[in-house]
């Protein structure tokens, strides 16, 4: 992508944090923080408690009946379907 001069301002990371030791996790979080300070949007999908404690803005997904889930957090709102 760099050879085509494409600019990427957002990134989603899905897991991989559970296998990191404390030092590597700290390095990863510092790197992510630096990217965020440079104006990049970083989304992290994880169940690691240390991440939940360190990341202040979160969207949580909670399973409910029938294979559905609810989302809660900034930018999340209920969508009411029109039954007509």
mmCIF file of the N, C-alpha and C atoms, coordinates in Angstrom:
data_MODEL
# 
_entry.id   MODEL 
# 
loop_
_atom_site.group_PDB 
_atom_site.id 
_atom_site.type_symbol 
_atom_site.label_atom_id 
_atom_site.label_alt_id 
_atom_site.label_comp_id 
_atom_site.label_asym_id 
_atom_site.label_entity_id 
_atom_site.label_seq_id 
_atom_site.pdbx_PDB_ins_code 
_atom_site.Cartn_x 
_atom_site.Cartn_y 
_atom_site.Cartn_z 
_atom_site.occupancy 
_atom_site.B_iso_or_equiv 
_atom_site.pdbx_formal_charge 
_atom_site.auth_seq_id 
_atom_site.auth_comp_id 
_atom_site.auth_asym_id 
_atom_site.auth_atom_id 
_atom_site.pdbx_PDB_model_num 
ATOM 1   N N  . UNK A 1 1  ? 0.803   -1.187  0.000  1.00 0.00 ? 1  UNK A N  1 
ATOM 2   C CA . UNK A 1 1  ? 0.000   0.000   0.000  1.00 0.00 ? 1  UNK A CA 1 
ATOM 3   C C  . UNK A 1 1  ? 0.855   1.264   0.000  1.00 0.00 ? 1  UNK A C  1 
ATOM 4   N N  . UNK A 1 2  ? 1.986   1.214   0.626  1.00 0.00 ? 2  UNK A N  1 
ATOM 5   C CA . UNK A 1 2  ? 2.845   2.393   0.673  1.00 0.00 ? 2  UNK A CA 1 
ATOM 6   C C  . UNK A 1 2  ? 3.325   2.768   -0.724 1.00 0.00 ? 2  UNK A C  1 
ATOM 7   N N  . UNK A 1 3  ? 3.533   1.772   -1.574 1.00 0.00 ? 3  UNK A N  1 
ATOM 8   C CA . UNK A 1 3  ? 4.013   2.064   -2.917 1.00 0.00 ? 3  UNK A CA 1 
ATOM 9   C C  . UNK A 1 3  ? 2.959   2.788   -3.751 1.00 0.00 ? 3  UNK A C  1 
ATOM 10  N N  . UNK A 1 4  ? 1.702   2.675   -3.374 1.00 0.00 ? 4  UNK A N  1 
ATOM 11  C CA . UNK A 1 4  ? 0.624   3.351   -4.098 1.00 0.00 ? 4  UNK A CA 1 
ATOM 12  C C  . UNK A 1 4  ? 0.215   4.651   -3.416 1.00 0.00 ? 4  UNK A C  1 
ATOM 13  N N  . UNK A 1 5  ? 0.934   5.007   -2.378 1.00 0.00 ? 5  UNK A N  1 
ATOM 14  C CA . UNK A 1 5  ? 0.685   6.242   -1.639 1.00 0.00 ? 5  UNK A CA 1 
ATOM 15  C C  . UNK A 1 5  ? -0.741  6.319   -1.118 1.00 0.00 ? 5  UNK A C  1 
ATOM 16  N N  . UNK A 1 6  ? -1.230  5.207   -0.600 1.00 0.00 ? 6  UNK A N  1 
ATOM 17  C CA . UNK A 1 6  ? -2.556  5.147   0.001  1.00 0.00 ? 6  UNK A CA 1 
ATOM 18  C C  . UNK A 1 6  ? -2.427  5.490   1.477  1.00 0.00 ? 6  UNK A C  1 
ATOM 19  N N  . UNK A 1 7  ? -3.288  6.369   1.933  1.00 0.00 ? 7  UNK A N  1 
ATOM 20  C CA . UNK A 1 7  ? -3.264  6.775   3.337  1.00 0.00 ? 7  UNK A CA 1 
ATOM 21  C C  . UNK A 1 7  ? -4.328  5.990   4.103  1.00 0.00 ? 7  UNK A C  1 
ATOM 22  N N  . UNK A 1 8  ? -3.932  5.378   5.190  1.00 0.00 ? 8  UNK A N  1 
ATOM 23  C CA . UNK A 1 8  ? -4.855  4.618   6.024  1.00 0.00 ? 8  UNK A CA 1 
ATOM 24  C C  . UNK A 1 8  ? -4.943  5.306   7.377  1.00 0.00 ? 8  UNK A C  1 
ATOM 25  N N  . UNK A 1 9  ? -6.165  5.709   7.747  1.00 0.00 ? 9  UNK A N  1 
ATOM 26  C CA . UNK A 1 9  ? -6.357  6.421   9.009  1.00 0.00 ? 9  UNK A CA 1 
ATOM 27  C C  . UNK A 1 9  ? -7.088  5.601   10.058 1.00 0.00 ? 9  UNK A C  1 
ATOM 28  N N  . UNK A 1 10 ? -7.447  4.368   9.736  1.00 0.00 ? 10 UNK A N  1 
ATOM 29  C CA . UNK A 1 10 ? -8.125  3.531   10.722 1.00 0.00 ? 10 UNK A CA 1 
ATOM 30  C C  . UNK A 1 10 ? -7.626  2.094   10.624 1.00 0.00 ? 10 UNK A C  1 
ATOM 31  N N  . UNK A 1 11 ? -7.675  1.425   11.763 1.00 0.00 ? 11 UNK A N  1 
ATOM 32  C CA . UNK A 1 11 ? -7.179  0.055   11.848 1.00 0.00 ? 11 UNK A CA 1 
ATOM 33  C C  . UNK A 1 11 ? -7.948  -0.672  12.934 1.00 0.00 ? 11 UNK A C  1 
ATOM 34  N N  . UNK A 1 12 ? -8.371  -1.903  12.659 1.00 0.00 ? 12 UNK A N  1 
ATOM 35  C CA . UNK A 1 12 ? -9.002  -2.742  13.669 1.00 0.00 ? 12 UNK A CA 1 
ATOM 36  C C  . UNK A 1 12 ? -8.099  -3.930  13.950 1.00 0.00 ? 12 UNK A C  1 
ATOM 37  N N  . UNK A 1 13 ? -7.832  -4.158  15.213 1.00 0.00 ? 13 UNK A N  1 
ATOM 38  C CA . UNK A 1 13 ? -7.020  -5.290  15.655 1.00 0.00 ? 13 UNK A CA 1 
ATOM 39  C C  . UNK A 1 13 ? -7.940  -6.281  16.352 1.00 0.00 ? 13 UNK A C  1 
ATOM 40  N N  . UNK A 1 14 ? -7.956  -7.504  15.882 1.00 0.00 ? 14 UNK A N  1 
ATOM 41  C CA . UNK A 1 14 ? -8.822  -8.534  16.457 1.00 0.00 ? 14 UNK A CA 1 
ATOM 42  C C  . UNK A 1 14 ? -7.967  -9.552  17.188 1.00 0.00 ? 14 UNK A C  1 
ATOM 43  N N  . UNK A 1 15 ? -7.956  -9.427  18.501 1.00 0.00 ? 15 UNK A N  1 
ATOM 44  C CA . UNK A 1 15 ? -7.258  -10.350 19.398 1.00 0.00 ? 15 UNK A CA 1 
ATOM 45  C C  . UNK A 1 15 ? -5.745  -10.362 19.209 1.00 0.00 ? 15 UNK A C  1 
ATOM 46  N N  . UNK A 1 16 ? -5.129  -11.436 19.686 1.00 0.00 ? 16 UNK A N  1 
ATOM 47  C CA . UNK A 1 16 ? -3.682  -11.526 19.657 1.00 0.00 ? 16 UNK A CA 1 
ATOM 48  C C  . UNK A 1 16 ? -3.025  -10.964 20.903 1.00 0.00 ? 16 UNK A C  1 
ATOM 49  N N  . UNK A 1 17 ? -3.785  -10.237 21.729 1.00 0.00 ? 17 UNK A N  1 
ATOM 50  C CA . UNK A 1 17 ? -3.214  -9.617  22.918 1.00 0.00 ? 17 UNK A CA 1 
ATOM 51  C C  . UNK A 1 17 ? -3.074  -10.603 24.075 1.00 0.00 ? 17 UNK A C  1 
ATOM 52  N N  . UNK A 1 18 ? -3.878  -11.649 24.095 1.00 0.00 ? 18 UNK A N  1 
ATOM 53  C CA . UNK A 1 18 ? -3.863  -12.615 25.192 1.00 0.00 ? 18 UNK A CA 1 
ATOM 54  C C  . UNK A 1 18 ? -2.558  -13.379 25.311 1.00 0.00 ? 18 UNK A C  1 
ATOM 55  N N  . UNK A 1 19 ? -1.818  -13.502 24.218 1.00 0.00 ? 19 UNK A N  1 
ATOM 56  C CA . UNK A 1 19 ? -0.566  -14.259 24.239 1.00 0.00 ? 19 UNK A CA 1 
ATOM 57  C C  . UNK A 1 19 ? 0.646   -13.393 24.582 1.00 0.00 ? 19 UNK A C  1 
ATOM 58  N N  . UNK A 1 20 ? 0.436   -12.083 24.754 1.00 0.00 ? 20 UNK A N  1 
ATOM 59  C CA . UNK A 1 20 ? 1.558   -11.191 25.050 1.00 0.00 ? 20 UNK A CA 1 
ATOM 60  C C  . UNK A 1 20 ? 1.883   -11.181 26.538 1.00 0.00 ? 20 UNK A C  1 
ATOM 61  N N  . UNK A 1 21 ? 3.185   -11.127 26.853 1.00 0.00 ? 21 UNK A N  1 
ATOM 62  C CA . UNK A 1 21 ? 3.555   -10.950 28.256 1.00 0.00 ? 21 UNK A CA 1 
ATOM 63  C C  . UNK A 1 21 ? 3.336   -9.487  28.624 1.00 0.00 ? 21 UNK A C  1 
ATOM 64  N N  . UNK A 1 22 ? 3.498   -9.150  29.891 1.00 0.00 ? 22 UNK A N  1 
ATOM 65  C CA . UNK A 1 22 ? 3.196   -7.807  30.382 1.00 0.00 ? 22 UNK A CA 1 
ATOM 66  C C  . UNK A 1 22 ? 3.991   -6.720  29.651 1.00 0.00 ? 22 UNK A C  1 
ATOM 67  N N  . UNK A 1 23 ? 5.267   -6.982  29.416 1.00 0.00 ? 23 UNK A N  1 
ATOM 68  C CA . UNK A 1 23 ? 6.126   -5.999  28.745 1.00 0.00 ? 23 UNK A CA 1 
ATOM 69  C C  . UNK A 1 23 ? 5.708   -5.791  27.291 1.00 0.00 ? 23 UNK A C  1 
ATOM 70  N N  . UNK A 1 24 ? 5.427   -6.883  26.591 1.00 0.00 ? 24 UNK A N  1 
ATOM 71  C CA . UNK A 1 24 ? 5.013   -6.784  25.187 1.00 0.00 ? 24 UNK A CA 1 
ATOM 72  C C  . UNK A 1 24 ? 3.654   -6.096  25.069 1.00 0.00 ? 24 UNK A C  1 
ATOM 73  N N  . UNK A 1 25 ? 2.750   -6.371  26.006 1.00 0.00 ? 25 UNK A N  1 
ATOM 74  C CA . UNK A 1 25 ? 1.446   -5.720  26.008 1.00 0.00 ? 25 UNK A CA 1 
ATOM 75  C C  . UNK A 1 25 ? 1.599   -4.219  26.220 1.00 0.00 ? 25 UNK A C  1 
ATOM 76  N N  . UNK A 1 26 ? 2.475   -3.834  27.135 1.00 0.00 ? 26 UNK A N  1 
ATOM 77  C CA . UNK A 1 26 ? 2.732   -2.414  27.392 1.00 0.00 ? 26 UNK A CA 1 
ATOM 78  C C  . UNK A 1 26 ? 3.290   -1.734  26.136 1.00 0.00 ? 26 UNK A C  1 
ATOM 79  N N  . UNK A 1 27 ? 4.214   -2.391  25.459 1.00 0.00 ? 27 UNK A N  1 
ATOM 80  C CA . UNK A 1 27 ? 4.779   -1.847  24.219 1.00 0.00 ? 27 UNK A CA 1 
ATOM 81  C C  . UNK A 1 27 ? 3.699   -1.686  23.154 1.00 0.00 ? 27 UNK A C  1 
ATOM 82  N N  . UNK A 1 28 ? 2.845   -2.692  23.018 1.00 0.00 ? 28 UNK A N  1 
ATOM 83  C CA . UNK A 1 28 ? 1.757   -2.628  22.037 1.00 0.00 ? 28 UNK A CA 1 
ATOM 84  C C  . UNK A 1 28 ? 0.813   -1.472  22.344 1.00 0.00 ? 28 UNK A C  1 
ATOM 85  N N  . UNK A 1 29 ? 0.451   -1.308  23.613 1.00 0.00 ? 29 UNK A N  1 
ATOM 86  C CA . UNK A 1 29 ? -0.462  -0.232  23.996 1.00 0.00 ? 29 UNK A CA 1 
ATOM 87  C C  . UNK A 1 29 ? 0.161   1.145   23.804 1.00 0.00 ? 29 UNK A C  1 
ATOM 88  N N  . UNK A 1 30 ? 1.448   1.273   24.075 1.00 0.00 ? 30 UNK A N  1 
ATOM 89  C CA . UNK A 1 30 ? 2.141   2.543   23.840 1.00 0.00 ? 30 UNK A CA 1 
ATOM 90  C C  . UNK A 1 30 ? 2.172   2.874   22.351 1.00 0.00 ? 30 UNK A C  1 
ATOM 91  N N  . UNK A 1 31 ? 2.398   1.865   21.531 1.00 0.00 ? 31 UNK A N  1 
ATOM 92  C CA . UNK A 1 31 ? 2.414   2.057   20.079 1.00 0.00 ? 31 UNK A CA 1 
ATOM 93  C C  . UNK A 1 31 ? 1.037   2.471   19.573 1.00 0.00 ? 31 UNK A C  1 
ATOM 94  N N  . UNK A 1 32 ? 0.003   1.798   20.057 1.00 0.00 ? 32 UNK A N  1 
ATOM 95  C CA . UNK A 1 32 ? -1.371  2.133   19.673 1.00 0.00 ? 32 UNK A CA 1 
ATOM 96  C C  . UNK A 1 32 ? -1.708  3.553   20.112 1.00 0.00 ? 32 UNK A C  1 
ATOM 97  N N  . UNK A 1 33 ? -1.303  3.923   21.308 1.00 0.00 ? 33 UNK A N  1 
ATOM 98  C CA . UNK A 1 33 ? -1.541  5.275   21.819 1.00 0.00 ? 33 UNK A CA 1 
ATOM 99  C C  . UNK A 1 33 ? -0.858  6.317   20.937 1.00 0.00 ? 33 UNK A C  1 
ATOM 100 N N  . UNK A 1 34 ? 0.358   6.031   20.507 1.00 0.00 ? 34 UNK A N  1 
ATOM 101 C CA . UNK A 1 34 ? 1.080   6.939   19.619 1.00 0.00 ? 34 UNK A CA 1 
ATOM 102 C C  . UNK A 1 34 ? 0.373   7.116   18.286 1.00 0.00 ? 34 UNK A C  1 
ATOM 103 N N  . UNK A 1 35 ? -0.143  6.024   17.738 1.00 0.00 ? 35 UNK A N  1 
ATOM 104 C CA . UNK A 1 35 ? -0.894  6.106   16.484 1.00 0.00 ? 35 UNK A CA 1 
ATOM 105 C C  . UNK A 1 35 ? -2.153  6.944   16.663 1.00 0.00 ? 35 UNK A C  1 
ATOM 106 N N  . UNK A 1 36 ? -2.806  6.747   17.796 1.00 0.00 ? 36 UNK A N  1 
ATOM 107 C CA . UNK A 1 36 ? -4.026  7.504   18.084 1.00 0.00 ? 36 UNK A CA 1 
ATOM 108 C C  . UNK A 1 36 ? -3.719  8.996   18.215 1.00 0.00 ? 36 UNK A C  1 
ATOM 109 N N  . UNK A 1 37 ? -2.616  9.328   18.855 1.00 0.00 ? 37 UNK A N  1 
ATOM 110 C CA . UNK A 1 37 ? -2.227  10.732  18.998 1.00 0.00 ? 37 UNK A CA 1 
ATOM 111 C C  . UNK A 1 37 ? -1.880  11.364  17.652 1.00 0.00 ? 37 UNK A C  1 
ATOM 112 N N  . UNK A 1 38 ? -1.506  10.530  16.691 1.00 0.00 ? 38 UNK A N  1 
ATOM 113 C CA . UNK A 1 38 ? -1.218  11.011  15.335 1.00 0.00 ? 38 UNK A CA 1 
ATOM 114 C C  . UNK A 1 38 ? -2.488  11.126  14.487 1.00 0.00 ? 38 UNK A C  1 
ATOM 115 N N  . UNK A 1 39 ? -3.658  10.937  15.119 1.00 0.00 ? 39 UNK A N  1 
ATOM 116 C CA . UNK A 1 39 ? -4.925  11.088  14.419 1.00 0.00 ? 39 UNK A CA 1 
ATOM 117 C C  . UNK A 1 39 ? -5.480  9.823   13.811 1.00 0.00 ? 39 UNK A C  1 
ATOM 118 N N  . UNK A 1 40 ? -4.885  8.689   14.104 1.00 0.00 ? 40 UNK A N  1 
ATOM 119 C CA . UNK A 1 40 ? -5.385  7.422   13.581 1.00 0.00 ? 40 UNK A CA 1 
ATOM 120 C C  . UNK A 1 40 ? -6.474  6.876   14.505 1.00 0.00 ? 40 UNK A C  1 
ATOM 121 N N  . UNK A 1 41 ? -7.483  6.230   13.924 1.00 0.00 ? 41 UNK A N  1 
ATOM 122 C CA . UNK A 1 41 ? -8.515  5.577   14.716 1.00 0.00 ? 41 UNK A CA 1 
ATOM 123 C C  . UNK A 1 41 ? -8.156  4.098   14.819 1.00 0.00 ? 41 UNK A C  1 
ATOM 124 N N  . UNK A 1 42 ? -7.986  3.619   16.032 1.00 0.00 ? 42 UNK A N  1 
ATOM 125 C CA . UNK A 1 42 ? -7.618  2.228   16.259 1.00 0.00 ? 42 UNK A CA 1 
ATOM 126 C C  . UNK A 1 42 ? -8.753  1.546   17.010 1.00 0.00 ? 42 UNK A C  1 
ATOM 127 N N  . UNK A 1 43 ? -9.316  0.515   16.422 1.00 0.00 ? 43 UNK A N  1 
ATOM 128 C CA . UNK A 1 43 ? -10.342 -0.289  17.078 1.00 0.00 ? 43 UNK A CA 1 
ATOM 129 C C  . UNK A 1 43 ? -9.723  -1.604  17.511 1.00 0.00 ? 43 UNK A C  1 
ATOM 130 N N  . UNK A 1 44 ? -9.982  -1.992  18.749 1.00 0.00 ? 44 UNK A N  1 
ATOM 131 C CA . UNK A 1 44 ? -9.420  -3.233  19.281 1.00 0.00 ? 44 UNK A CA 1 
ATOM 132 C C  . UNK A 1 44 ? -10.559 -4.144  19.701 1.00 0.00 ? 44 UNK A C  1 
ATOM 133 N N  . UNK A 1 45 ? -10.538 -5.362  19.207 1.00 0.00 ? 45 UNK A N  1 
ATOM 134 C CA . UNK A 1 45 ? -11.528 -6.368  19.578 1.00 0.00 ? 45 UNK A CA 1 
ATOM 135 C C  . UNK A 1 45 ? -10.816 -7.342  20.502 1.00 0.00 ? 45 UNK A C  1 
ATOM 136 N N  . UNK A 1 46 ? -11.227 -7.377  21.776 1.00 0.00 ? 46 UNK A N  1 
ATOM 137 C CA . UNK A 1 46 ? -10.491 -8.195  22.740 1.00 0.00 ? 46 UNK A CA 1 
ATOM 138 C C  . UNK A 1 46 ? -11.321 -8.508  23.973 1.00 0.00 ? 46 UNK A C  1 
ATOM 139 N N  . UNK A 1 47 ? -10.911 -9.552  24.669 1.00 0.00 ? 47 UNK A N  1 
ATOM 140 C CA . UNK A 1 47 ? -11.500 -9.906  25.962 1.00 0.00 ? 47 UNK A CA 1 
ATOM 141 C C  . UNK A 1 47 ? -10.470 -9.769  27.086 1.00 0.00 ? 47 UNK A C  1 
ATOM 142 N N  . UNK A 1 48 ? -9.288  -9.286  26.780 1.00 0.00 ? 48 UNK A N  1 
ATOM 143 C CA . UNK A 1 48 ? -8.202  -9.169  27.755 1.00 0.00 ? 48 UNK A CA 1 
ATOM 144 C C  . UNK A 1 48 ? -8.523  -8.051  28.749 1.00 0.00 ? 48 UNK A C  1 
ATOM 145 N N  . UNK A 1 49 ? -8.576  -8.393  30.032 1.00 0.00 ? 49 UNK A N  1 
ATOM 146 C CA . UNK A 1 49 ? -8.952  -7.437  31.081 1.00 0.00 ? 49 UNK A CA 1 
ATOM 147 C C  . UNK A 1 49 ? -8.044  -6.216  31.125 1.00 0.00 ? 49 UNK A C  1 
ATOM 148 N N  . UNK A 1 50 ? -6.757  -6.404  30.926 1.00 0.00 ? 50 UNK A N  1 
ATOM 149 C CA . UNK A 1 50 ? -5.816  -5.280  30.976 1.00 0.00 ? 50 UNK A CA 1 
ATOM 150 C C  . UNK A 1 50 ? -6.155  -4.225  29.926 1.00 0.00 ? 50 UNK A C  1 
ATOM 151 N N  . UNK A 1 51 ? -6.668  -4.655  28.789 1.00 0.00 ? 51 UNK A N  1 
ATOM 152 C CA . UNK A 1 51 ? -7.062  -3.699  27.754 1.00 0.00 ? 51 UNK A CA 1 
ATOM 153 C C  . UNK A 1 51 ? -8.317  -2.946  28.167 1.00 0.00 ? 51 UNK A C  1 
ATOM 154 N N  . UNK A 1 52 ? -9.261  -3.651  28.754 1.00 0.00 ? 52 UNK A N  1 
ATOM 155 C CA . UNK A 1 52 ? -10.498 -3.010  29.205 1.00 0.00 ? 52 UNK A CA 1 
ATOM 156 C C  . UNK A 1 52 ? -10.206 -1.923  30.225 1.00 0.00 ? 52 UNK A C  1 
ATOM 157 N N  . UNK A 1 53 ? -9.211  -2.149  31.059 1.00 0.00 ? 53 UNK A N  1 
ATOM 158 C CA . UNK A 1 53 ? -8.845  -1.177  32.091 1.00 0.00 ? 53 UNK A CA 1 
ATOM 159 C C  . UNK A 1 53 ? -8.118  0.031   31.504 1.00 0.00 ? 53 UNK A C  1 
ATOM 160 N N  . UNK A 1 54 ? -7.392  -0.150  30.419 1.00 0.00 ? 54 UNK A N  1 
ATOM 161 C CA . UNK A 1 54 ? -6.546  0.912   29.862 1.00 0.00 ? 54 UNK A CA 1 
ATOM 162 C C  . UNK A 1 54 ? -7.216  1.747   28.775 1.00 0.00 ? 54 UNK A C  1 
ATOM 163 N N  . UNK A 1 55 ? -8.252  1.210   28.156 1.00 0.00 ? 55 UNK A N  1 
ATOM 164 C CA . UNK A 1 55 ? -8.889  1.908   27.041 1.00 0.00 ? 55 UNK A CA 1 
ATOM 165 C C  . UNK A 1 55 ? -10.203 2.505   27.531 1.00 0.00 ? 55 UNK A C  1 
ATOM 166 N N  . UNK A 1 56 ? -10.277 3.833   27.514 1.00 0.00 ? 56 UNK A N  1 
ATOM 167 C CA . UNK A 1 56 ? -11.429 4.505   28.118 1.00 0.00 ? 56 UNK A CA 1 
ATOM 168 C C  . UNK A 1 56 ? -12.678 4.494   27.235 1.00 0.00 ? 56 UNK A C  1 
ATOM 169 N N  . UNK A 1 57 ? -12.533 4.619   25.942 1.00 0.00 ? 57 UNK A N  1 
ATOM 170 C CA . UNK A 1 57 ? -13.695 4.636   25.052 1.00 0.00 ? 57 UNK A CA 1 
ATOM 171 C C  . UNK A 1 57 ? -13.937 3.227   24.544 1.00 0.00 ? 57 UNK A C  1 
ATOM 172 N N  . UNK A 1 58 ? -15.098 2.659   24.906 1.00 0.00 ? 58 UNK A N  1 
ATOM 173 C CA . UNK A 1 58 ? -15.378 1.268   24.573 1.00 0.00 ? 58 UNK A CA 1 
ATOM 174 C C  . UNK A 1 58 ? -16.790 1.103   24.032 1.00 0.00 ? 58 UNK A C  1 
ATOM 175 N N  . UNK A 1 59 ? -16.934 0.166   23.133 1.00 0.00 ? 59 UNK A N  1 
ATOM 176 C CA . UNK A 1 59 ? -18.237 -0.319  22.701 1.00 0.00 ? 59 UNK A CA 1 
ATOM 177 C C  . UNK A 1 59 ? -18.296 -1.767  23.155 1.00 0.00 ? 59 UNK A C  1 
ATOM 178 N N  . UNK A 1 60 ? -19.290 -2.095  23.965 1.00 0.00 ? 60 UNK A N  1 
ATOM 179 C CA . UNK A 1 60 ? -19.410 -3.460  24.473 1.00 0.00 ? 60 UNK A CA 1 
ATOM 180 C C  . UNK A 1 60 ? -20.520 -4.201  23.730 1.00 0.00 ? 60 UNK A C  1 
ATOM 181 N N  . UNK A 1 61 ? -20.293 -5.479  23.534 1.00 0.00 ? 61 UNK A N  1 
ATOM 182 C CA . UNK A 1 61 ? -21.259 -6.348  22.874 1.00 0.00 ? 61 UNK A CA 1 
ATOM 183 C C  . UNK A 1 61 ? -21.719 -7.367  23.904 1.00 0.00 ? 61 UNK A C  1 
ATOM 184 N N  . UNK A 1 62 ? -23.043 -7.436  24.114 1.00 0.00 ? 62 UNK A N  1 
ATOM 185 C CA . UNK A 1 62 ? -23.606 -8.348  25.104 1.00 0.00 ? 62 UNK A CA 1 
ATOM 186 C C  . UNK A 1 62 ? -24.585 -9.292  24.415 1.00 0.00 ? 62 UNK A C  1 
ATOM 187 N N  . UNK A 1 63 ? -24.353 -10.612 24.508 1.00 0.00 ? 63 UNK A N  1 
ATOM 188 C CA . UNK A 1 63 ? -25.286 -11.561 23.898 1.00 0.00 ? 63 UNK A CA 1 
ATOM 189 C C  . UNK A 1 63 ? -26.648 -11.511 24.604 1.00 0.00 ? 63 UNK A C  1 
ATOM 190 N N  . UNK A 1 64 ? -27.706 -11.620 23.806 1.00 0.00 ? 64 UNK A N  1 
ATOM 191 C CA . UNK A 1 64 ? -29.066 -11.747 24.333 1.00 0.00 ? 64 UNK A CA 1 
ATOM 192 C C  . UNK A 1 64 ? -29.704 -12.957 23.665 1.00 0.00 ? 64 UNK A C  1 
ATOM 193 N N  . UNK A 1 65 ? -30.949 -13.230 23.950 1.00 0.00 ? 65 UNK A N  1 
ATOM 194 C CA . UNK A 1 65 ? -31.596 -14.442 23.442 1.00 0.00 ? 65 UNK A CA 1 
ATOM 195 C C  . UNK A 1 65 ? -31.738 -14.441 21.920 1.00 0.00 ? 65 UNK A C  1 
ATOM 196 N N  . UNK A 1 66 ? -31.903 -15.623 21.377 1.00 0.00 ? 66 UNK A N  1 
ATOM 197 C CA . UNK A 1 66 ? -32.155 -15.779 19.952 1.00 0.00 ? 66 UNK A CA 1 
ATOM 198 C C  . UNK A 1 66 ? -30.970 -15.507 19.049 1.00 0.00 ? 66 UNK A C  1 
ATOM 199 N N  . UNK A 1 67 ? -29.758 -15.597 19.585 1.00 0.00 ? 67 UNK A N  1 
ATOM 200 C CA . UNK A 1 67 ? -28.570 -15.366 18.780 1.00 0.00 ? 67 UNK A CA 1 
ATOM 201 C C  . UNK A 1 67 ? -28.301 -13.896 18.486 1.00 0.00 ? 67 UNK A C  1 
ATOM 202 N N  . UNK A 1 68 ? -28.980 -13.024 19.192 1.00 0.00 ? 68 UNK A N  1 
ATOM 203 C CA . UNK A 1 68 ? -28.785 -11.589 19.009 1.00 0.00 ? 68 UNK A CA 1 
ATOM 204 C C  . UNK A 1 68 ? -27.807 -11.045 20.033 1.00 0.00 ? 68 UNK A C  1 
ATOM 205 N N  . UNK A 1 69 ? -27.328 -9.842  19.763 1.00 0.00 ? 69 UNK A N  1 
ATOM 206 C CA . UNK A 1 69 ? -26.441 -9.138  20.690 1.00 0.00 ? 69 UNK A CA 1 
ATOM 207 C C  . UNK A 1 69 ? -26.872 -7.680  20.755 1.00 0.00 ? 69 UNK A C  1 
ATOM 208 N N  . UNK A 1 70 ? -26.514 -7.032  21.858 1.00 0.00 ? 70 UNK A N  1 
ATOM 209 C CA . UNK A 1 70 ? -26.749 -5.596  21.967 1.00 0.00 ? 70 UNK A CA 1 
ATOM 210 C C  . UNK A 1 70 ? -25.406 -4.883  22.018 1.00 0.00 ? 70 UNK A C  1 
ATOM 211 N N  . UNK A 1 71 ? -25.370 -3.686  21.472 1.00 0.00 ? 71 UNK A N  1 
ATOM 212 C CA . UNK A 1 71 ? -24.181 -2.841  21.500 1.00 0.00 ? 71 UNK A CA 1 
ATOM 213 C C  . UNK A 1 71 ? -24.446 -1.681  22.445 1.00 0.00 ? 71 UNK A C  1 
ATOM 214 N N  . UNK A 1 72 ? -23.436 -1.310  23.211 1.00 0.00 ? 72 UNK A N  1 
ATOM 215 C CA . UNK A 1 72 ? -23.549 -0.161  24.104 1.00 0.00 ? 72 UNK A CA 1 
ATOM 216 C C  . UNK A 1 72 ? -22.243 0.610   24.073 1.00 0.00 ? 72 UNK A C  1 
ATOM 217 N N  . UNK A 1 73 ? -22.345 1.923   24.057 1.00 0.00 ? 73 UNK A N  1 
ATOM 218 C CA . UNK A 1 73 ? -21.167 2.772   24.063 1.00 0.00 ? 73 UNK A CA 1 
ATOM 219 C C  . UNK A 1 73 ? -21.372 3.988   23.193 1.00 0.00 ? 73 UNK A C  1 
ATOM 220 N N  . UNK A 1 74 ? -20.340 4.823   23.067 1.00 0.00 ? 74 UNK A N  1 
ATOM 221 C CA . UNK A 1 74 ? -20.446 6.041   22.271 1.00 0.00 ? 74 UNK A CA 1 
ATOM 222 C C  . UNK A 1 74 ? -20.796 5.736   20.819 1.00 0.00 ? 74 UNK A C  1 
ATOM 223 N N  . UNK A 1 75 ? -21.760 6.463   20.294 1.00 0.00 ? 75 UNK A N  1 
ATOM 224 C CA . UNK A 1 75 ? -22.155 6.280   18.903 1.00 0.00 ? 75 UNK A CA 1 
ATOM 225 C C  . UNK A 1 75 ? -23.148 5.164   18.676 1.00 0.00 ? 75 UNK A C  1 
ATOM 226 N N  . UNK A 1 76 ? -23.518 4.431   19.722 1.00 0.00 ? 76 UNK A N  1 
ATOM 227 C CA . UNK A 1 76 ? -24.480 3.337   19.593 1.00 0.00 ? 76 UNK A CA 1 
ATOM 228 C C  . UNK A 1 76 ? -25.864 3.849   19.970 1.00 0.00 ? 76 UNK A C  1 
ATOM 229 N N  . UNK A 1 77 ? -26.850 3.507   19.167 1.00 0.00 ? 77 UNK A N  1 
ATOM 230 C CA . UNK A 1 77 ? -28.228 3.876   19.486 1.00 0.00 ? 77 UNK A CA 1 
ATOM 231 C C  . UNK A 1 77 ? -29.154 2.788   18.969 1.00 0.00 ? 77 UNK A C  1 
ATOM 232 N N  . UNK A 1 78 ? -30.354 2.762   19.504 1.00 0.00 ? 78 UNK A N  1 
ATOM 233 C CA . UNK A 1 78 ? -31.340 1.772   19.074 1.00 0.00 ? 78 UNK A CA 1 
ATOM 234 C C  . UNK A 1 78 ? -31.905 2.161   17.718 1.00 0.00 ? 78 UNK A C  1 
ATOM 235 N N  . UNK A 1 79 ? -32.079 1.176   16.877 1.00 0.00 ? 79 UNK A N  1 
ATOM 236 C CA . UNK A 1 79 ? -32.723 1.384   15.587 1.00 0.00 ? 79 UNK A CA 1 
ATOM 237 C C  . UNK A 1 79 ? -34.070 0.693   15.659 1.00 0.00 ? 79 UNK A C  1 
ATOM 238 N N  . UNK A 1 80 ? -35.108 1.440   15.436 1.00 0.00 ? 80 UNK A N  1 
ATOM 239 C CA . UNK A 1 80 ? -36.453 0.882   15.473 1.00 0.00 ? 80 UNK A CA 1 
ATOM 240 C C  . UNK A 1 80 ? -36.879 0.625   14.035 1.00 0.00 ? 80 UNK A C  1 
ATOM 241 N N  . UNK A 1 81 ? -37.172 -0.643  13.749 1.00 0.00 ? 81 UNK A N  1 
ATOM 242 C CA . UNK A 1 81 ? -37.571 -1.011  12.393 1.00 0.00 ? 81 UNK A CA 1 
ATOM 243 C C  . UNK A 1 81 ? -39.018 -0.605  12.153 1.00 0.00 ? 81 UNK A C  1 
ATOM 244 N N  . UNK A 1 82 ? -39.265 -0.063  10.986 1.00 0.00 ? 82 UNK A N  1 
ATOM 245 C CA . UNK A 1 82 ? -40.617 0.302   10.587 1.00 0.00 ? 82 UNK A CA 1 
ATOM 246 C C  . UNK A 1 82 ? -41.331 -0.973  10.179 1.00 0.00 ? 82 UNK A C  1 
ATOM 247 N N  . UNK A 1 83 ? -42.463 -1.273  10.807 1.00 0.00 ? 83 UNK A N  1 
ATOM 248 C CA . UNK A 1 83 ? -43.189 -2.514  10.527 1.00 0.00 ? 83 UNK A CA 1 
ATOM 249 C C  . UNK A 1 83 ? -44.169 -2.365  9.379  1.00 0.00 ? 83 UNK A C  1 
ATOM 250 N N  . UNK A 1 84 ? -44.162 -1.247  8.684  1.00 0.00 ? 84 UNK A N  1 
ATOM 251 C CA . UNK A 1 84 ? -45.114 -1.057  7.580  1.00 0.00 ? 84 UNK A CA 1 
ATOM 252 C C  . UNK A 1 84 ? -44.619 -1.674  6.303  1.00 0.00 ? 84 UNK A C  1 
# 
